[in-house]
Every structure is written in structure tokens, then in C-alpha cells.
Amino acid sequence: MTYNVYIVDDDRFLLDLYAIKFKNAGHEVGVFGGGEELVATLRKGDTKAPDAILLDLVMPGMDGFGVLEIIRKEHLAQGSKIIILSNQGQDSDLEKAKQFATDGYIVKASAIPSEVFAETIRTIESGASPDGESRHHQ
């Protein structure tokens, strides 16, 4: 099965690292250096929503929660699994992510790229765990 995954992160090195991991496995990848870029693409509506969006929280300009707010308010990315991929692992961030009905939460510092890849594919194929949390949260 081939999936379309969007990755949003202002860290170009990590963005490329994750993108290569998905591309090498035969998946389609859209990379975005910030929230504004992603929202503009989703608003176009001329492409099918991705299977998953890996979303960083801390970015200049529009942060990940700003992106989530727009996605939910404007009903963008319908059917996409949204997985937070962040260095922020505080309970308050996890709680806020749950309020936005995200499908997973991966703390970058505790997950190597192959784990991020595996968790994303698992989430796409089986949906979120019943409590909405990923196995990588601290």
C-alpha cells in the first residue's frame, strides 16, 4: 500500500531525514517548512487530503496548534491522520493535542526516524489507540 504523507517542520535537516525514510519505502511525501505553507496547500482543495500529516508544534510564524485550529475550524484534511511530531512532550501539550483530536503524539527526542515511520504507518492502518496517545509519549 502506498500512502501520501505530509511532513511539517521548520528544521530542514529533520524534514529531509523523515521525507527520505518515507520515500525510500515507496510512499509519496509532501514537505512543508512551516504551518502557513501547509494551510495554503490544504485550502487549495485541488488535491486529495494526505493519509497522514506529521506536524511539528514549535515553528516560527504559525505554530502547530495554530495549524490544528485552522484545520479543525475549516474542516481541512478530512480523513487525514494528524500526528504531532515535536520536541515538546509536556503534559499540557499532550492535553492540548488531545483537545484537537489528534491521532498520535511522537516526541522527536525519544524516537529515531524508523520509529517515526513505523508509528505513522501503524496509525494510518489501524487508527489511533483508544486513549489517543502514541506509545512514544513521555
C-alpha positions in Angstrom: 0.0 0.0 0.0 1.3 3.4 -0.9 0.5 6.4 1.4 0.7 10.1 0.9 2.3 11.8 4.0 2.7 15.5 4.6 5.6 16.5 7.0 5.6 19.9 8.5 8.8 21.0 10.3 11.0 24.2 10.3 14.1 22.0 10.8 15.2 21.3 7.2 17.6 18.5 8.3 14.8 16.6 10.1 12.3 17.3 7.3 14.7 15.8 4.8 15.6 12.9 7.1 11.9 11.9 7.6 11.0 12.5 3.9 13.8 10.2 2.7 12.6 7.5 5.1 9.0 7.5 3.6 10.2 7.9 0.0 12.6 5.0 0.3 9.7 2.9 1.4 7.7 3.9 -1.7 5.4 6.5 -0.2 4.5 9.9 -1.5 5.7 12.8 0.6 4.9 16.5 0.8 7.3 18.6 2.8 6.4 21.9 4.3 8.8 24.3 6.2 6.0 25.9 8.1 2.4 26.0 9.1 1.4 28.7 6.6 2.7 26.6 3.7 0.6 23.6 4.8 -2.6 25.5 5.4 -2.3 27.2 1.9 -1.9 23.8 0.3 -4.8 22.3 2.2 -7.1 25.3 1.4 -6.5 24.8 -2.3 -8.5 21.7 -2.1 -7.4 20.6 -5.5 -5.6 17.6 -4.2 -6.8 14.6 -2.2 -6.1 15.0 1.5 -3.0 13.1 2.6 -3.2 9.9 4.6 -1.2 11.5 7.4 0.2 14.8 8.5 3.3 14.8 10.7 3.1 18.2 12.4 5.8 20.0 14.5 4.5 22.2 17.2 7.2 24.8 17.6 7.7 26.7 14.4 8.2 30.4 13.6 5.1 32.1 12.3 2.1 29.8 12.6 2.8 27.1 15.2 1.4 23.6 15.1 -1.5 24.4 17.4 -2.4 27.3 15.1 -2.4 24.9 12.2 -4.6 22.5 14.1 -7.1 25.2 14.9 -7.5 26.2 11.3 -7.6 22.6 10.1 -10.4 21.8 12.5 -12.3 25.1 12.1 -12.2 25.0 8.3 -12.7 21.2 8.1 -9.4 20.8 6.1 -7.6 17.5 5.6 -10.7 15.4 6.1 -9.8 11.8 6.7 -6.1 12.6 7.3 -4.5 11.2 10.5 -2.7 14.0 12.3 0.3 13.1 14.3 2.2 15.6 16.4 5.9 15.2 15.9 7.6 17.5 18.4 10.3 18.0 21.0 7.6 19.3 23.3 6.5 16.5 25.5 4.9 18.3 28.4 1.6 17.1 29.7 0.0 20.5 28.8 1.0 19.9 25.2 -0.3 16.4 25.2 -3.6 17.5 26.7 -3.9 20.3 24.1 -3.2 17.9 21.3 -6.0 15.6 22.6 -8.4 18.5 22.6 -7.7 18.9 18.9 -8.4 15.2 18.4 -5.0 14.4 17.0 -4.3 10.7 16.2 -0.9 10.4 17.7 1.9 12.2 19.5 5.6 11.4 19.0 8.4 13.1 20.9 11.2 13.6 18.5 14.0 13.1 21.1 12.7 9.7 22.0 12.1 8.3 18.5 14.5 7.6 15.7 13.3 8.1 12.1 12.5 4.4 11.6 10.3 4.5 14.7 8.5 7.7 13.5 8.0 5.9 10.1 6.6 2.7 11.8 4.3 4.7 14.1 3.0 6.7 11.2 2.2 3.7 9.1 0.6 1.9 12.2 -1.6 5.0 12.8 -2.7 5.2 9.2 -3.5 1.5 9.0 -5.1 1.0 12.4 -6.2 4.4 13.6 -5.3 5.9 17.0 -5.1 3.9 20.1 -8.3 4.1 22.2 -6.8 6.8 24.5 -5.5 8.8 21.5 -1.9 8.7 22.7 1.1 7.3 21.0 3.5 4.8 22.6 6.3 7.4 22.4 4.9 10.0 24.8 6.9 10.6 27.9 
